[in-house]
Amino acid sequence: MLRPAWRAAPIALALLTAVVFAPVLGAGFVDWDDPINFLENPYYRGLGWSQLRWMLTANVMGHWIPVTWLTLGADFAVWGMNPFGYHLTNLLLHAASAALFYLVARRLLGLAIPAAAPGAVNLGAVVSALYFALHPLRVESVAWITERRDLTSGLFFLLTILAYLKAHERPPAVRAGWRWVSLAAAALALASKSIVMGLPLVLLILDVYPLGRLGPRVRDWWTGPARAVWREKIPFALLAVGTAAAAYLIQRNTGFLTPADPAGRVGMVAYNVWFHVWKTAVPLNLGPIYELPTRVNPLDTPYLMSAAGGLAITVVVWLLRRRWPAGLAIWASYLVMLAPVAGFVHTGNHLGADRNTYVSGMGFALLVGTLAITVVLAGRRGLLRPPVTALALGVVAVWIGGLALTARAQSAVWHDSETLWRYAIEVDPTCAICHHNLGIVLGRRGDRAEAQALLERAIALRPDRSEFQGNYGLLLIQMGRRPEGLARLRSRLDHNPRDVNTRVNLGIALVEDGRAAEAIGELERALRVRPDSLPALTSLGRALLADGRAEPARSAFERALAIDPANPVAHLGLARAHLARGDRAAAREQMPVLERLDPQLARLLEQEMR
């Protein structure tokens, strides 16, 4: 039985976690996938049947995450587009995971160190939970609304492990119930983010150690009672394999997979295995992106050193497997859970990422808890004097306190887009994407001179990234250098004809130049790639109006409103189309809607109707 003080530990851990990460509540959406996922995405907004159907089939940016979308739809139902509510949910989910981690750690540490008194085990579980929850590597997952999927998958992952452990510490009559809870939680975790597809293997690792359901000798894994252990993993495996296959097909079909390079992939895997261990041990210079270089050569020094570090750890834990089975179990679990994002299959422009440690790094927190228990046991056995024991535990407390202060400071980095990308450039002055993204932010704000310098720096750092040309071209157009800007936009489209945003920008520029017919052609091409693109539809309506085609323009704006009924630009465009058709009454019907959605556009329409 737990003493009353320890019973309050989960609540205390959750509250402390919330206090440390509280700065995220003042943050907004950031210009780093949030616009695509939320600001430009009307489909997730709410919990109606249309939203729920969309969540089950959506593959935004190559991810199938229906459970995560469900939480985001609930956020919209309560908060609308106020980022405070989204950040609050992130914070609450992480705080809940801190409490769950304590419950999981208490069971695992108790099984792994049976000689420890309950008080020592509880202390170790608290230390483990604090190390997991307050580590600066958690900041990206908590402070970035897009990474809600880390928090939902992590929460259900922990619930899966907790239920699985309870299923094997209870009398047989109630075990089946906990197995079903574990399976249901696993399904929810996989439907939150496919990164947890290694869950069945982690359960098998637990069966070997510390549960001992599979013997230490491999030849005993296939006979007698061991067969039942394998059979009960079948539903977990089916869920995991199905999710993995779906994730791969979605990423391949949506074009998010990076080109295959076997040698480069070997280097990436070696690098990632060591990189995330090193960042866990020394969480300095954390950034929103660790940029993927133009070419990964596994024979270059960083990759060779990483391979050596990962191999050394593997050899050590293998040689110590009989004396220290926990080391091998934790290392194997880390490799299994990191594997989906280690580089075997790669997407995006990053080499590694802080968020990749949310689940894969959980085992390392157990090591810190084990250290605390070991110190306590050594003190009780007389191996350490009381002052030395107190000093050692004090060092652990100061260590975790330092991590918490670092995490709180790191949380402020995600306050807004400009703060984020200025910080990222400080951490890595050679990051081309960081310069590019800051340039876009400043360009939108009107600081065009600095934006130009940043975009030119990004292009100089990575001339192979044609997407930089598209945004640089848009900036040049805004600066009045239209011929050069149009040339940059066309250059980008020569490299990637499916870039809808660049094609829409080109269409808008052509309308402004009085070339409406050309603009219509470009925007129709954009819509063939993405038929539900709101910017393409509203821009097409504008181009059609400029070309004197009021009825097709009305149709384009109505298509846009069918996708997002709250789009003020589409409402204004529809009113203008009605005016062009001579239907002032229909145009006036848009006035109250615009007054509610965007009073400035409502005043503009009123002026046009006088």
N, C-alpha and C positions, 0 to 999 in steps of 0.2 A: 504493500500500500504506500502511496505517496503521502508525505507529510504535507500539511496545508500550504507551506511556503512553496514547495515544488509544484503543487497543483496550479498555482498562479503563474508559474513560469511561462507557459505559452502566451498568456495574455500580456505579461510584462514584455516578452520578446517582441510581440506584435506592436505594442505601443512604442517601444524604443526604436524599432525599425521605422515606424511612421514619423517619429520625431526627426530622425537622421535624414530621411529623404523628403521632409516637408517642403524644402525649396522648390520642388517640382510643381507644386500647386500653383505657383505664380507664373509658370511657363506657358507658352502658346504652342501652336502647331509650328513645326520647323520645315524649312524648304529642303527636305531630305526624305522623299517618298511620302510624306504626309499629304502633300497636295494631290497626288495620284490616288492615294488610298481613301482620303476623306474629303478634302476641299473640292475636288472635281468629280467626286463619286456620289451620285444621288441614290444609288441602289440600296445601300445598307441602312438608310436612314429610317428606322422604325422597326416595329415588330409585327407588321401586317403580313398577310399571306404572300404578297408579291415580294416583300423583302426576304421572308424566310425561304421562298423558292430560290431566289437569287443566291442567298448564302450557301445553299446546298450545292450549287454548281459553279460558283464564281472561282476564277483563277487569276485574280488581280496580281500582276507582277510575278506570275508563275507559282502562286501558292494556293493550296486548297485548305482553308482553315474555317470551316463553317461554325465551329463552337466559338472561336475567337470573334468572328463576325457577329455572332449572337450577342456577345457582351457589348460590342460596339454599337449595335442597333439599339440595345437597351440604354446605352449612354445617350444616344441621340433622342430617344423617347423622353428622357428626363431632362437633359441639358441642352438639347438642340446642338448648335455648333460652338458652344462655349467650351474652350479647351480645358477649363478648370475641372469639369466633370469627368472628362476622359483621364486626366492626370490623377484625379482622386481615385478612380477605379483601379488604375495601375498601382497606386500606392497601397490600396486595400488588399489587392491580390498578392502583392509582394509581402505585406505584413502577415497575411494568412499563411503564406508559404514559410515564413520564419517560424511561426508557431508549429506548423506541421513538421518542419525539419527537426525541431526539438523532439517531437514524439517519435519520429523515425530513428533519430540518433540515439535516443534513450534505449530503444530496443536493440539496435545493432551493437552499441557499445556494451550493453549488458550481456549479450550473447558472446561477444568477442573477448570480454575480460570478465569471466565469471567470478574471479577472485575479488573483484572490486565490490565494496559496499554500495548499497543503493544511493547513498549521499554522493559518493565519488562519481558514480555513473551519471547521476543527474547533473552534477557540476560539469562533467565532460560533455553532456548533451547540450547544456546551455552555451558552453564555449564553442562547440561545433556550430550551433545555430547562429550565434553571433558572428562567427567568422564567415559563414555562408551569406547571411542576410546583409551585413554591413560592409562587405568587401567592395572596393571601388569598381570592380568589374561588373557589379550589378547595376551600376548607374545607367548604362545605355539601355538596358531592358526596362528599367523603371521610368526613366525620364523621357523616353522616346515613345510617343503614342503608337507609332507603327509597330513597335516590338511588343505590343500587347500579347502577341502569339507566344512569346517566351514565357510570359507570366501565367497564361492559362495552361499551356502545356506543362510547365514546371509544377504548377499546383496539382494538376491531375496525376502527374508522374509521381509526386510524393504520396498522394493518396493511394495510388496503385501499390507502392512499396509498403506503406503502412498497413493496408488491408491484407496484403500477401503475408506479411510477418504475423499479423494477428490470426490469420487462417491457420498458422502452424504453431501457435502457442496456446490455442484453445482446445477444449475437449472436442472429440470427433463430431459430436452432434451439431456444433455450431460452425464448424470449419467451412462447410459448403457455402454458407451465407457470405462469409468473408471472401471466399474465392470469387463469388459472383460480383461482389463489390469491387474487388481488384480488377476483374475483367471489364466491368463497366467503366471504371476510372481510366483504364488503359485505352479503351475506345475513345473516351472524351479527350484524353491527352493526344492521341494520334490525330483526332479531328481538330485539334487546336494548332498543331504544327507538326509536320512529318519528321522533324529532327529527332523525335523520341522513338523512331522506328527500331532502335536497338533494345527496347524494353524487354522482350522475351529473353534475350541473352543475359541481360542484367539479372533477371529472375533466376536463370540457371546458375549464374555466378553465386547468387545468394544461397541457392540450394547446396552448392559445394561448401561455401563458407559465408556466413557462420552457421547456417541452419544444419549442415551436415546431412542433408537428405540424399546427396550424392557423395559416395565415398571419396577419399583422397586418391585412390587408385583409379585411373581411367578405365581399366578393364572391368571394374565393378559398376560402371555407369549403364551397362546395357542388360543387366540381368536382375532377376528378382524384383524387389520393391522399386528399383530405379525406373522400371518401365512405366509405372504410374506417374512418376515425376515428369517424364517426357510426354506422356499422353495429355496431362493437364495443360501443357504448354501449346498444344495444337491450336486452340482458339486465339491465343495471344499471337502466335506466329502467323496465322491467317490474316488477322487484322494488320499486323505490321507489314507483311509482304504486300498485301493489297494497297496499303497506304504508300509504301515505297514505290510500287509500280505506278500508281496514279501520279505521285509527285514527279517522277521521272518523265512520264509521258506529257504531263502538263508543261513542264519546263522545256522539254524538247519542242513541243508543238507551238509554244508561245515565243520561241526564239530566245529564251533566257540562258540556255546552256552556252558556255564558252567553248570555242573550238578545241577538239581533242588534241593533246600533245602528250604522248605517253611519258617521255622523259621529263617534261615539265610537271606533269602530275605527280611523278615520284618525288620531285623536289618540293612541290607544294605540300604533299602529305608529311614528309619529313619535317618541313619547316613548321607546319601547324601543330604537330604533336609537341614539339619543344616550345614553340612560341607561347602557347596558352598556359603551359606549365610555368614558364618564366614570368609571364605577366601576372599569374596568380601569386607567385613568390615575391615579385618586385613590381607592384602596380604603379609604375611611373610612366609619364608621357603617354597616357591613354588618349586615344583619339577616336573620332567617329568613323574613320576609315584608315586602314593600313593598305595603301594603294598597291594593286597588282602591277608589277613591272611589265615592261613591254615583252620581256622574255624571261622565263624561269629556267636557269641552267642548273641542274642538280649538282654539278661539279664546282659551282661557285662557292666561295668560303661560307657565306651564311647558311646555305643549305647543307653543306657537308658538316658544319659544326652542329647544326640542329639534328641531323641524322645521328651524329655521334652521341649527343646528349640523350636523345630518345632511346637509342640502342643501349646506352650505359644503364639507364634506369631499368629497362626491360631485363637486362642480364642480372642486375643486382636483385630485383624482386623475385626472379626465377630461382636464383641460387639460394635465396633465403626463404623459399616457399614453405619449407617444413617448419622452420623456427618462427617465421613471420608470415603466415598465410594471408593476413589482412592486407599486407603490402601488395601482393599479387592480385588479390580480389579488387582492390581500389584501382590499381593501374589498369587491369583488364576492363573494368567498368568504364573508366575514363576513355580508353581507346575505342570501345564499342559505341559510346554515346557521342564521341567526337567524329567518328567515321563519316556520317552523312555530310559533314561540312569541312572535312579535312582536305578535300581536293580530288578524291577519286572521281566524283562528278562535281563540276564547278559551275557556279553562276555568279554574275555580278563582276564588279571591278575591284574587289578587295582580296587581299591575300589571307588575312585573318580577321577576327572581329571579337570585341569584348563579349558580345551577346552569346557567342558560341560556348561560353563557359557556364551559362546559367544552370544547365543540367549536368553537363559533362564534368564540371569542376566540383560537384557536391561531395564526392568522395574525399577530396583534399581537406575539406572542413572537418571530416571525421578524424583525420590524422591529428589535427590541432586539438580536438577534444580528447583523443587518446593521450596526447602529450600531457594535458592537464591531469588526467586520471593517473598516469604513470608517476607524476610528481607527487600526488597525494599518497599513492601506495608506497612510494619510496620513503616518504615522511613517516607514515604509520609503521613501517617496518624498521625504522631507525637508520635507514641508509642515508637520509638527509636530515640534518638538524632542523628544528622548527623555523629558525630565522631564514635558512636557505630555502626551505619549502615555501615560506611566505614570499621571499624575494622572487623565486621562480614563477609562482602564480601571479605575482605583481607584474613581472615582465610580460607574461601572456596578456594580462589585462591592459597594460599600456600599449602593447602591440595592436590589440583589437580596437582600443580607443583611437589609436592613430589611423587605423583603417577607416573608422567611422568618420573622423574629421575629414579625411581625404575624400571619402564618398560624398559627404555633405558639400564640400567645396566643388567637387566634380559635377554635382547635380546642377549647380548654378550655370555651368557651361552650356547646358541645354535650354537656357531661358528663352532664346530667340535665335533666328537664323544667323544674324550678323555676329552675335557673340560666339555661336558655335563655330562658324567658319574662320573667324579671326583667331580663335584659340587653336583650331586645327592647323592653321598655317604656322603658328608659333611652335607647335609640337613637331611639325614636319614641313619645313620651308620648301621642300621639293615636291609637295603633293599637288599635282596638276588639278585634280578634281576639286580640291579645297579652294584653290585660286579661282577656278571656274565658277563654283557655286557662290562664293562671296561676290564675284563680279556680277552675277545675275541679281543677287539681292540688292546690291548697291545701284545697279542699273534701273531696277524697278522703282527705287526710291528717288532717282533723279541725280545721283552722284556719278555722272557719266564719265568724267575724266578718270576717276579712280577705278571705275568699273572697266573702262577700256584697258588701263594698265594691267589689271588683274587678268582679264581675258587674254590679252596678248602674252602675258607670262605663262598662262596655262597652255596656250598653243605652242609656245617655245619649249616648254617642258615635255609635252606629249603631242607632237605634230601628227601622230597616228590617230588621234581621237577626233574623228570628223564631226562628232556632235558639238565640239567646241566651236566649230566654224558656223554652225547654224545660229547659236546664241550670239556670237560675235557679229554676225551679219545683221541680226535684229537690232543690236545696239548701234551699229553704224547707220542704219536707216533712221533710228531715233535721233541720231546726231546730225542728220541732214546729208550724210554721205550715201545716198541711195543707190547709185550704180554699183559701188563697191559692196554695199550691204546685200543687194540682190544677187550679186555674183557669189557671195559667200553662202547664201541660202541655197542657191542652185548647186554649188559644190557639195554641200552636205547631202542634198538629195541624190546627187550622182553616186555617192558612196552608199547611201541607204534610202532607197525610194520609198520605204515603208515608214519613214519618220513623219508621223501625222502632225506633230506640233510644228515642225519646220515648214511643212507644206501649207498649214493654216496661216503661219506668219507670212509666207510668200503670197498667199491669196489675199490677205489683208493689205499688204503693201501694194499689190497690183490694183486693188480697188482704190486705194488712196491716190494712185498714179493715173486714175481714170481708165484703167484697162480692165473693165469689169468682165468682159467675155473671157479673157485669159484667166482671170481670177476664178470664175465659175468652173473652168476646166480643172484647175489645180484643186479646188475644194471638193469637187466630185471625186477626184482621184483619192483624196484623203478619206472620204466617206466610204469608198470601196474597201479600204483597209480597216477602218473602224466606223461602222455605220452608226454607232451611238455616241460619236464624239460631239459633245455639246459645242465646243468652240468652232468645230467645222460646220455644224448645222447653222449656228447663229451667223457665222461669217458668210456662209453660202446665201442665207436670206438677205444679208446686207448687200452682197454682190448682185443678187438678182434684182433687188430694188434699184441699185445703181444702173442696172441694164434695162430698167423700165419694165420688168416682168413681175408685176405685183402679185399675181395669183400663185406662181411657183414659190415666190418669197413667203407668202402666207403659209403655204404647205411646209416649207422648211422650218419656219418658226414654230408651227404647231407640232412638228415632229420633235423639236427640241423640248417643248413643254410637256409632251407625252413622257419624255424621259425624266425631266426635272420640272415639275409644275411651279417650283419656287424660283426659277431662274429669271431675274429681273431683266437681263439683256434680251431674252427671248420675248418677254411680255412687251417691252418697248418696241422691239422689231415687229411683233404682230400688230401693235397699234399703228405703226408706220405703214405696214402693208395694207391695213384697212383704210388708212387715209389715202394711200396711193390709188386704191380702188374706189375712192369717193364715199366710203361708208364711215362717216364721222361718228355715228351712234355706236358702231362696233368698236371703233378706236377708243371712244370714251369709256367703254366697259373695262378697259385695262387700267384706267386711272386709279380706282381704289386699291387694286392689287399692287400697283407700283408704289402708291403712298405707304402701303404696309411693308413692302420689301425693300424699296430704295427711294426715299423721298426726293433725292436729288434728281433721279431719272424721271420721277413723276412731275417735278417742276419743269424739266426739259420738255416733256411731252405736252404739258399745258401751254408752254410758249409756242410750240409748233402748231398747236391746234387753234391759236388765236387768229 
